[in-house]
């Protein structure tokens, strides 16, 4: 892969020792927004690290002031509500998040700031979630006439239906302590300590039996994936509405 392509990568992977990899979303100017390349790379590295014999745990975080602001609004505008194009796109999105769930090694999400829309959904896909004090979580999809398609499947299992309804129907932003109460975030740390603490947790896991950890994760996640087809269809139809198109145009026009 040439240097120009490497410099345009959406993720950076660092070996921090003891069988742990630190994966950093590195698109800070766009708040680590998720575009087609982002989803392709997420699927790629989860497969590669899961198959690597020297990898035992992964920490996932974001560069800059965001974990991820969610789907790239330019990508939404490009889809233009064409359901025939939206369906395969949504399948790629769900497949990418599902790759995190099914990655053979544990993935610890270290949420370091804005985690809106797909950012919160990505956290839901992780095996364990810790957060910095400045972390912000929200399902923003409702503000552009959509629903968090992956979130409405996974969040009820993680946080329960009441918390899922609250977040998905209001679009409100909440902090890490609230998400601790909801059951998504396990611990909250000072921002400057977040990655260090997440890596320490990953090293703790990496010190145990590799087979025991892998089988344990696989068994816990054995039922993930149900309901995705129905959610893809429902979300795709929402893309083909005036409410969504008008909301995207308004967002883009604000620059």
Phi and psi in degrees as GROMACS dihedral restraints (atoms count N, CA, C in turn):
[ dihedral_restraints ]
;  ai    aj    ak    al  type     phi  dphi    fc
    3     4     5     6     1   -75.3    20    10
    4     5     6     7     1   165.4    20    10
    6     7     8     9     1   -63.3    20    10
    7     8     9    10     1   -36.4    20    10
    9    10    11    12     1   -62.0    20    10
   10    11    12    13     1   -43.2    20    10
   12    13    14    15     1   -65.5    20    10
   13    14    15    16     1   -41.2    20    10
   15    16    17    18     1   -61.3    20    10
   16    17    18    19     1   -38.9    20    10
   18    19    20    21     1   -69.9    20    10
   19    20    21    22     1   -15.7    20    10
   21    22    23    24     1  -100.0    20    10
   22    23    24    25     1    10.1    20    10
   24    25    26    27     1   -67.0    20    10
   25    26    27    28     1   149.4    20    10
   27    28    29    30     1   -89.4    20    10
   28    29    30    31     1   -17.1    20    10
   30    31    32    33     1  -131.8    20    10
   31    32    33    34     1   144.5    20    10
   33    34    35    36     1  -117.7    20    10
   34    35    36    37     1   134.3    20    10
   36    37    38    39     1  -116.7    20    10
   37    38    39    40     1   124.5    20    10
   39    40    41    42     1  -121.5    20    10
   40    41    42    43     1   136.2    20    10
   42    43    44    45     1   -85.1    20    10
   43    44    45    46     1   111.4    20    10
   45    46    47    48     1  -102.4    20    10
   46    47    48    49     1    12.8    20    10
   48    49    50    51     1    90.0    20    10
   49    50    51    52     1   164.8    20    10
   51    52    53    54     1    59.7    20    10
   52    53    54    55     1    29.5    20    10
   54    55    56    57     1    80.2    20    10
   55    56    57    58     1    13.1    20    10
   57    58    59    60     1  -109.2    20    10
   58    59    60    61     1   137.0    20    10
   60    61    62    63     1  -114.6    20    10
   61    62    63    64     1   135.6    20    10
   63    64    65    66     1  -101.2    20    10
   64    65    66    67     1   114.7    20    10
   66    67    68    69     1  -105.3    20    10
   67    68    69    70     1   123.1    20    10
   69    70    71    72     1  -119.4    20    10
   70    71    72    73     1   124.6    20    10
   72    73    74    75     1   -68.6    20    10
   73    74    75    76     1   124.4    20    10
   75    76    77    78     1  -123.7    20    10
   76    77    78    79     1    56.6    20    10
   78    79    80    81     1  -129.0    20    10
   79    80    81    82     1    55.7    20    10
   81    82    83    84     1   -62.7    20    10
   82    83    84    85     1   -31.5    20    10
   84    85    86    87     1   -63.5    20    10
   85    86    87    88     1   -25.7    20    10
   87    88    89    90     1  -106.6    20    10
   88    89    90    91     1    18.6    20    10
   90    91    92    93     1    55.7    20    10
   91    92    93    94     1    35.3    20    10
   93    94    95    96     1    55.2    20    10
   94    95    96    97     1    37.0    20    10
   96    97    98    99     1   -64.1    20    10
   97    98    99   100     1   152.3    20    10
   99   100   101   102     1   -96.3    20    10
  100   101   102   103     1   113.6    20    10
  102   103   104   105     1  -114.3    20    10
  103   104   105   106     1  -173.1    20    10
  105   106   107   108     1   -59.8    20    10
  106   107   108   109     1   -41.8    20    10
  108   109   110   111     1   -63.7    20    10
  109   110   111   112     1   -38.7    20    10
  111   112   113   114     1   -58.5    20    10
  112   113   114   115     1   -47.8    20    10
  114   115   116   117     1   -65.8    20    10
  115   116   117   118     1   -38.5    20    10
  117   118   119   120     1   -63.2    20    10
  118   119   120   121     1   -42.7    20    10
  120   121   122   123     1   -69.5    20    10
  121   122   123   124     1   -35.5    20    10
  123   124   125   126     1   -61.0    20    10
  124   125   126   127     1   -45.0    20    10
  126   127   128   129     1   -62.9    20    10
  127   128   129   130     1   -38.9    20    10
  129   130   131   132     1   -65.0    20    10
  130   131   132   133     1   -52.1    20    10
  132   133   134   135     1   -74.6    20    10
  133   134   135   136     1   -30.5    20    10
  135   136   137   138     1   -64.9    20    10
  136   137   138   139     1   -36.7    20    10
  138   139   140   141     1   -68.2    20    10
  139   140   141   142     1   -46.8    20    10
  141   142   143   144     1   -65.5    20    10
  142   143   144   145     1   -45.9    20    10
  144   145   146   147     1   -70.4    20    10
  145   146   147   148     1   -34.3    20    10
  147   148   149   150     1   -64.8    20    10
  148   149   150   151     1   -28.7    20    10
  150   151   152   153     1   -92.1    20    10
  151   152   153   154     1   -11.1    20    10
  153   154   155   156     1   -74.8    20    10
  154   155   156   157     1   128.3    20    10
  156   157   158   159     1   -69.7    20    10
  157   158   159   160     1   -20.6    20    10
  159   160   161   162     1   -99.7    20    10
  160   161   162   163     1     8.4    20    10
  162   163   164   165     1  -109.0    20    10
  163   164   165   166     1   128.7    20    10
  165   166   167   168     1  -120.3    20    10
  166   167   168   169     1   -17.2    20    10
  168   169   170   171     1  -163.0    20    10
  169   170   171   172     1   154.3    20    10
  171   172   173   174     1  -129.9    20    10
  172   173   174   175     1   140.5    20    10
  174   175   176   177     1  -112.5    20    10
  175   176   177   178     1   129.5    20    10
  177   178   179   180     1  -115.5    20    10
  178   179   180   181     1   125.2    20    10
  180   181   182   183     1  -144.9    20    10
  181   182   183   184     1  -178.2    20    10
  183   184   185   186     1  -121.6    20    10
  184   185   186   187     1   149.9    20    10
  186   187   188   189     1   -87.4    20    10
  187   188   189   190     1   141.0    20    10
  189   190   191   192     1    87.2    20    10
  190   191   192   193     1  -147.4    20    10
  192   193   194   195     1   -95.7    20    10
  193   194   195   196     1    11.4    20    10
  195   196   197   198     1  -136.9    20    10
  196   197   198   199     1   143.3    20    10
  198   199   200   201     1   -71.4    20    10
  199   200   201   202     1   -63.8    20    10
  201   202   203   204     1  -164.2    20    10
  202   203   204   205     1   135.0    20    10
  204   205   206   207     1   -81.7    20    10
  205   206   207   208     1     4.2    20    10
  207   208   209   210     1    96.3    20    10
  208   209   210   211     1  -158.6    20    10
  210   211   212   213     1   -61.7    20    10
  211   212   213   214     1   138.5    20    10
  213   214   215   216     1   -66.8    20    10
  214   215   216   217     1   119.4    20    10
  216   217   218   219     1   -62.6    20    10
  217   218   219   220     1   -27.6    20    10
  219   220   221   222     1   -64.3    20    10
  220   221   222   223     1   -34.6    20    10
  222   223   224   225     1   -67.6    20    10
  223   224   225   226     1   -40.0    20    10
  225   226   227   228     1   -60.3    20    10
  226   227   228   229     1   -43.9    20    10
  228   229   230   231     1   -63.8    20    10
  229   230   231   232     1   -36.8    20    10
  231   232   233   234     1   -67.1    20    10
  232   233   234   235     1   -34.7    20    10
  234   235   236   237     1   -66.0    20    10
  235   236   237   238     1   -32.1    20    10
  237   238   239   240     1    53.5    20    10
  238   239   240   241     1    32.4    20    10
  240   241   242   243     1    70.9    20    10
  241   242   243   244     1     9.8    20    10
  243   244   245   246     1   -77.4    20    10
  244   245   246   247     1   105.0    20    10
  246   247   248   249     1   -59.2    20    10
  247   248   249   250     1   -34.4    20    10
  249   250   251   252     1   -64.4    20    10
  250   251   252   253     1   -24.7    20    10
  252   253   254   255     1   -94.5    20    10
  253   254   255   256     1   -29.1    20    10
  255   256   257   258     1   -69.2    20    10
  256   257   258   259     1   -41.9    20    10
  258   259   260   261     1   -56.0    20    10
  259   260   261   262     1   -54.0    20    10
  261   262   263   264     1   -63.8    20    10
  262   263   264   265     1   -31.9    20    10
  264   265   266   267     1   -63.2    20    10
  265   266   267   268     1   -46.5    20    10
  267   268   269   270     1   -63.6    20    10
  268   269   270   271     1   -36.7    20    10
  270   271   272   273     1   -62.3    20    10
  271   272   273   274     1   -39.6    20    10
  273   274   275   276     1   -64.8    20    10
  274   275   276   277     1   -39.7    20    10
  276   277   278   279     1   -61.9    20    10
  277   278   279   280     1   -50.6    20    10
  279   280   281   282     1   -63.8    20    10
  280   281   282   283     1   -39.9    20    10
  282   283   284   285     1   -62.3    20    10
  283   284   285   286     1   -40.0    20    10
  285   286   287   288     1   -64.0    20    10
  286   287   288   289     1   -48.2    20    10
  288   289   290   291     1   -62.4    20    10
  289   290   291   292     1   -39.0    20    10
  291   292   293   294     1   -65.7    20    10
  292   293   294   295     1   -28.6    20    10
  294   295   296   297     1   -64.6    20    10
  295   296   297   298     1   -31.9    20    10
  297   298   299   300     1   -66.9    20    10
  298   299   300   301     1   -45.3    20    10
  300   301   302   303     1   -60.2    20    10
  301   302   303   304     1   -40.0    20    10
  303   304   305   306     1   -97.7    20    10
  304   305   306   307     1     1.8    20    10
  306   307   308   309     1   -53.8    20    10
  307   308   309   310     1   134.5    20    10
  309   310   311   312     1   -63.0    20    10
  310   311   312   313     1   -25.4    20    10
  312   313   314   315     1  -108.1    20    10
  313   314   315   316     1   154.4    20    10
  315   316   317   318     1   -62.9    20    10
  316   317   318   319     1   140.7    20    10
  318   319   320   321     1  -115.9    20    10
  319   320   321   322     1   117.7    20    10
  321   322   323   324     1   -98.0    20    10
  322   323   324   325     1   119.7    20    10
  324   325   326   327     1   -85.8    20    10
  325   326   327   328     1   121.4    20    10
  327   328   329   330     1  -108.2    20    10
  328   329   330   331     1    93.5    20    10
  330   331   332   333     1   -81.8    20    10
  331   332   333   334     1   116.7    20    10
  333   334   335   336     1  -114.5    20    10
  334   335   336   337     1    26.5    20    10
  336   337   338   339     1   155.7    20    10
  337   338   339   340     1  -134.9    20    10
  339   340   341   342     1   -63.8    20    10
  340   341   342   343     1   126.9    20    10
  342   343   344   345     1  -135.4    20    10
  343   344   345   346     1    78.8    20    10
  345   346   347   348     1  -100.9    20    10
  346   347   348   349     1   146.6    20    10
  348   349   350   351     1    54.4    20    10
  349   350   351   352     1  -116.0    20    10
  351   352   353   354     1   -59.4    20    10
  352   353   354   355     1   -23.1    20    10
  354   355   356   357     1   -65.0    20    10
  355   356   357   358     1   -43.3    20    10
  357   358   359   360     1   -68.9    20    10
  358   359   360   361     1   -36.8    20    10
  360   361   362   363     1   -64.2    20    10
  361   362   363   364     1   -38.9    20    10
  363   364   365   366     1   -62.3    20    10
  364   365   366   367     1   -41.3    20    10
  366   367   368   369     1   -60.5    20    10
  367   368   369   370     1   -39.5    20    10
  369   370   371   372     1   -62.3    20    10
  370   371   372   373     1   -29.2    20    10
  372   373   374   375     1   -75.8    20    10
  373   374   375   376     1   -21.2    20    10
  375   376   377   378     1   -73.2    20    10
  376   377   378   379     1   156.4    20    10
  378   379   380   381     1   -75.7    20    10
  379   380   381   382     1   -37.4    20    10
  381   382   383   384     1  -138.6    20    10
  382   383   384   385     1   140.2    20    10
  384   385   386   387     1  -124.6    20    10
  385   386   387   388     1   126.7    20    10
  387   388   389   390     1  -120.2    20    10
  388   389   390   391     1   161.8    20    10
  390   391   392   393     1  -143.3    20    10
  391   392   393   394     1   153.7    20    10
  393   394   395   396     1   -84.0    20    10
  394   395   396   397     1   160.9    20    10
  396   397   398   399     1   -61.0    20    10
  397   398   399   400     1   -25.6    20    10
  399   400   401   402     1   -91.8    20    10
  400   401   402   403     1     5.2    20    10
  402   403   404   405     1   -62.5    20    10
  403   404   405   406     1   143.4    20    10
  405   406   407   408     1  -132.9    20    10
  406   407   408   409     1   128.0    20    10
  408   409   410   411     1  -115.4    20    10
  409   410   411   412     1   142.6    20    10
  411   412   413   414     1  -168.0    20    10
  412   413   414   415     1   143.3    20    10
  414   415   416   417     1   -94.2    20    10
  415   416   417   418     1    96.6    20    10
  417   418   419   420     1   -85.2    20    10
  418   419   420   421     1    -5.1    20    10
  420   421   422   423     1   -56.0    20    10
  421   422   423   424     1   -36.3    20    10
  423   424   425   426     1   -61.5    20    10
  424   425   426   427     1   -25.5    20    10
  426   427   428   429     1   -74.8    20    10
  427   428   429   430     1   -12.8    20    10
  429   430   431   432     1  -120.4    20    10
  430   431   432   433     1    28.8    20    10
  432   433   434   435     1    73.6    20    10
  433   434   435   436     1    22.0    20    10
  435   436   437   438     1  -122.3    20    10
  436   437   438   439     1  -177.6    20    10
  438   439   440   441     1  -127.3    20    10
  439   440   441   442     1   155.6    20    10
  441   442   443   444     1   -74.5    20    10
  442   443   444   445     1    89.2    20    10
  444   445   446   447     1   -56.3    20    10
  445   446   447   448     1   -45.0    20    10
  447   448   449   450     1   -74.9    20    10
  448   449   450   451     1   -38.1    20    10
  450   451   452   453     1   -62.2    20    10
  451   452   453   454     1   -38.0    20    10
  453   454   455   456     1   -71.1    20    10
  454   455   456   457     1   -17.5    20    10
  456   457   458   459     1   -85.6    20    10
  457   458   459   460     1   -47.1    20    10
  459   460   461   462     1   -86.7    20    10
  460   461   462   463     1   -39.0    20    10
  462   463   464   465     1   -59.0    20    10
  463   464   465   466     1   -40.4    20    10
  465   466   467   468     1   -58.8    20    10
  466   467   468   469     1   -32.1    20    10
  468   469   470   471     1   -73.5    20    10
  469   470   471   472     1   -31.7    20    10
  471   472   473   474     1   -89.1    20    10
  472   473   474   475     1   -44.6    20    10
  474   475   476   477     1  -113.5    20    10
  475   476   477   478     1   -12.7    20    10
  477   478   479   480     1    92.7    20    10
  478   479   480   481     1   163.0    20    10
  480   481   482   483     1   -71.3    20    10
  481   482   483   484     1   -35.7    20    10
  483   484   485   486     1   -63.6    20    10
  484   485   486   487     1   -47.4    20    10
  486   487   488   489     1   -64.8    20    10
  487   488   489   490     1   -38.9    20    10
  489   490   491   492     1   -63.5    20    10
  490   491   492   493     1   -45.5    20    10
  492   493   494   495     1   -61.4    20    10
  493   494   495   496     1   -43.3    20    10
  495   496   497   498     1   -57.7    20    10
  496   497   498   499     1   -48.1    20    10
  498   499   500   501     1   -74.4    20    10
  499   500   501   502     1   -42.8    20    10
  501   502   503   504     1   -72.8    20    10
  502   503   504   505     1   -30.1    20    10
  504   505   506   507     1   -94.3    20    10
  505   506   507   508     1   -19.3    20    10
  507   508   509   510     1  -103.0    20    10
  508   509   510   511     1   -25.7    20    10
  510   511   512   513     1    68.2    20    10
  511   512   513   514     1    12.7    20    10
  513   514   515   516     1   -69.8    20    10
  514   515   516   517     1   155.8    20    10
  516   517   518   519     1  -100.6    20    10
  517   518   519   520     1   132.5    20    10
  519   520   521   522     1  -129.0    20    10
  520   521   522   523     1   158.3    20    10
  522   523   524   525     1   -92.9    20    10
  523   524   525   526     1   178.7    20    10
  525   526   527   528     1   -66.6    20    10
  526   527   528   529     1   -32.4    20    10
  528   529   530   531     1   -66.5    20    10
  529   530   531   532     1   -38.1    20    10
  531   532   533   534     1   -64.2    20    10
  532   533   534   535     1   -40.1    20    10
  534   535   536   537     1   -72.4    20    10
  535   536   537   538     1   -21.5    20    10
  537   538   539   540     1   -65.5    20    10
  538   539   540   541     1   -45.2    20    10
  540   541   542   543     1   -64.0    20    10
  541   542   543   544     1   -34.7    20    10
  543   544   545   546     1   -72.1    20    10
  544   545   546   547     1   -23.9    20    10
  546   547   548   549     1   105.4    20    10
  547   548   549   550     1     0.5    20    10
  549   550   551   552     1   -83.3    20    10
  550   551   552   553     1   -49.0    20    10
  552   553   554   555     1   -89.1    20    10
  553   554   555   556     1   130.7    20    10
  555   556   557   558     1   -85.6    20    10
  556   557   558   559     1   -44.5    20    10
  558   559   560   561     1  -144.7    20    10
  559   560   561   562     1   150.4    20    10
  561   562   563   564     1  -117.1    20    10
  562   563   564   565     1   134.3    20    10
  564   565   566   567     1  -125.0    20    10
  565   566   567   568     1   161.8    20    10
  567   568   569   570     1   -56.6    20    10
  568   569   570   571     1   142.6    20    10
  570   571   572   573     1   -52.3    20    10
  571   572   573   574     1   -42.7    20    10
  573   574   575   576     1   -70.7    20    10
  574   575   576   577     1   -13.4    20    10
  576   577   578   579     1  -104.6    20    10
  577   578   579   580     1    -6.2    20    10
  579   580   581   582     1   -56.6    20    10
  580   581   582   583     1   -56.7    20    10
  582   583   584   585     1   -65.0    20    10
  583   584   585   586     1   -40.2    20    10
  585   586   587   588     1   -58.2    20    10
  586   587   588   589     1   -45.0    20    10
  588   589   590   591     1   -70.0    20    10
  589   590   591   592     1   -37.4    20    10
  591   592   593   594     1   -65.7    20    10
  592   593   594   595     1   -41.4    20    10
  594   595   596   597     1   -65.1    20    10
  595   596   597   598     1   -39.3    20    10
  597   598   599   600     1   -61.2    20    10
  598   599   600   601     1   -40.3    20    10
  600   601   602   603     1   -65.4    20    10
  601   602   603   604     1   -41.5    20    10
  603   604   605   606     1   -62.8    20    10
  604   605   606   607     1   -39.5    20    10
  606   607   608   609     1   -66.4    20    10
  607   608   609   610     1   -36.0    20    10
  609   610   611   612     1   -60.4    20    10
  610   611   612   613     1   -46.9    20    10
  612   613   614   615     1   -63.7    20    10
  613   614   615   616     1   -41.7    20    10
  615   616   617   618     1   -64.2    20    10
  616   617   618   619     1   -20.6    20    10
  618   619   620   621     1   -78.8    20    10
  619   620   621   622     1    -9.5    20    10
  621   622   623   624     1   -91.7    20    10
  622   623   624   625     1   177.7    20    10
  624   625   626   627     1   -57.4    20    10
  625   626   627   628     1   122.1    20    10
  627   628   629   630     1   -58.0    20    10
  628   629   630   631     1   -46.2    20    10
  630   631   632   633     1   -65.5    20    10
  631   632   633   634     1   -42.6    20    10
  633   634   635   636     1   -60.0    20    10
  634   635   636   637     1   -43.0    20    10
  636   637   638   639     1   -67.0    20    10
  637   638   639   640     1   -45.2    20    10
  639   640   641   642     1   -65.3    20    10
  640   641   642   643     1   -44.6    20    10
  642   643   644   645     1   -66.7    20    10
  643   644   645   646     1   -39.8    20    10
  645   646   647   648     1   -60.2    20    10
  646   647   648   649     1   -47.0    20    10
  648   649   650   651     1   -61.9    20    10
  649   650   651   652     1   -45.8    20    10
  651   652   653   654     1   -59.1    20    10
  652   653   654   655     1   -40.5    20    10
  654   655   656   657     1   -71.5    20    10
  655   656   657   658     1   -41.1    20    10
  657   658   659   660     1   -61.1    20    10
  658   659   660   661     1   -38.3    20    10
  660   661   662   663     1   -94.1    20    10
  661   662   663   664     1    16.6    20    10
  663   664   665   666     1   -62.1    20    10
  664   665   666   667     1   -26.7    20    10
  666   667   668   669     1  -100.9    20    10
  667   668   669   670     1     5.4    20    10
  669   670   671   672     1   -68.6    20    10
  670   671   672   673     1   147.9    20    10
  672   673   674   675     1   113.1    20    10
  673   674   675   676     1   -21.1    20    10
  675   676   677   678     1   -71.8    20    10
  676   677   678   679     1   140.3    20    10
  678   679   680   681     1    90.4    20    10
  679   680   681   682     1    -6.8    20    10
  681   682   683   684     1   -65.3    20    10
  682   683   684   685     1   -43.5    20    10
  684   685   686   687     1   -59.8    20    10
  685   686   687   688     1   -42.7    20    10
  687   688   689   690     1   -66.2    20    10
  688   689   690   691     1   -38.8    20    10
  690   691   692   693     1   -68.9    20    10
  691   692   693   694     1   -37.8    20    10
  693   694   695   696     1   -57.4    20    10
  694   695   696   697     1   -47.5    20    10
  696   697   698   699     1   -64.2    20    10
  697   698   699   700     1   -45.5    20    10
  699   700   701   702     1   -63.9    20    10
  700   701   702   703     1   -43.3    20    10
  702   703   704   705     1   -68.1    20    10
  703   704   705   706     1   -39.4    20    10
  705   706   707   708     1   -59.6    20    10
  706   707   708   709     1   -41.7    20    10
  708   709   710   711     1   -65.6    20    10
  709   710   711   712     1   -32.8    20    10
  711   712   713   714     1   -66.9    20    10
  712   713   714   715     1   -30.3    20    10
  714   715   716   717     1   -62.5    20    10
  715   716   717   718     1   -29.2    20    10
  717   718   719   720     1   -94.0    20    10
  718   719   720   721     1    47.6    20    10
  720   721   722   723     1  -129.1    20    10
  721   722   723   724     1   152.5    20    10
  723   724   725   726     1   -64.1    20    10
  724   725   726   727     1   -36.3    20    10
  726   727   728   729     1   -56.5    20    10
  727   728   729   730     1   -45.7    20    10
  729   730   731   732     1   -68.7    20    10
  730   731   732   733     1   -47.5    20    10
  732   733   734   735     1   -60.4    20    10
  733   734   735   736     1   -43.6    20    10
  735   736   737   738     1   -64.7    20    10
  736   737   738   739     1   -39.0    20    10
  738   739   740   741     1   -66.3    20    10
  739   740   741   742     1   -40.9    20    10
  741   742   743   744     1   -66.0    20    10
  742   743   744   745     1   -44.0    20    10
  744   745   746   747     1   -60.3    20    10
  745   746   747   748     1   -41.7    20    10
  747   748   749   750     1   -64.3    20    10
  748   749   750   751     1   -40.3    20    10
  750   751   752   753     1   -66.0    20    10
  751   752   753   754     1   -46.2    20    10
  753   754   755   756     1   -64.3    20    10
  754   755   756   757     1   -39.6    20    10
  756   757   758   759     1   -65.7    20    10
  757   758   759   760     1   -24.8    20    10
  759   760   761   762     1   -74.7    20    10
  760   761   762   763     1   -10.9    20    10
